[in-house]
Amino acid sequence: MRFDKDLLELIKEKARAQKRSLNNYIEYLLYREVGDIPNEETKKAIHEAENNVNLTEIDNLDDYFKKLLEES
């Protein structure tokens, strides 16, 4: 990858200020920008939750947990 010289110096300064390596700081920035993009399975789960698809109504959380433990 190639960076503008002035931009690279700014990135190095920010990395030093956070006590990070240059590589680690660039990875941190990239993950912050694109790392939270949900994968297909998560997108499907979000869609199901928003549209009340295949949801289980839970009246008593303790009973629900007990049932889950019994099934495993």
PELIN-V658445 format. One line per field, one symbol per residue. phi: phi as a letter, one per 40 degrees, with the letter a starting at -180 (. if undefined). A space follows every 10 residues. Layout:
phi->???
This chain:
phi->.bbddccccc ccccccccfb cddccccdcc cccbcccccc ccdccccccc bfcfcbcbcb cccccccccc cc
